[in-house]
Amino acid sequence: HITSSSINSSHIIAGAVSSEKIAYSSVNSSHLAHNAVMSYNILDGTISTRDIADNAITGMLIAPAAVSITHIAYDSVNSSHIVDGTIATADISTSAITGSLIADGTITSSDIAPDAIN
């Protein structure tokens, strides 16, 4: 009979437990110590969108420069996914937005701040 806290990581040989030996849903976040799982511990392709709960990841949980354009699928982000005020003009590269990227009728004069266009 094994009591709670009688076995810790120092008692387990490296590589002794593989993912195949862990029952589905038997480990959840309440079983993990703070910072127990770091990005370098996660194999590429092992986490899919179905593994991530709604609202589990927020901007505060994403390290600066952790997400680049190569991590975002084409057409996966639209305006409904962007919180008001999260993109400032300083975040937009020079010439990143051209007329061909703006749908007809989406910008009206009331959308433009006074003196915004010289």
Summary of the structure (lengths in Angstrom):
residues: 118
radius of gyration: 22.8
end to end distance: 77.4
largest distance: 77.4
contacts: 99
relative contact order: 0.03
helix: 28%
strand: 0%
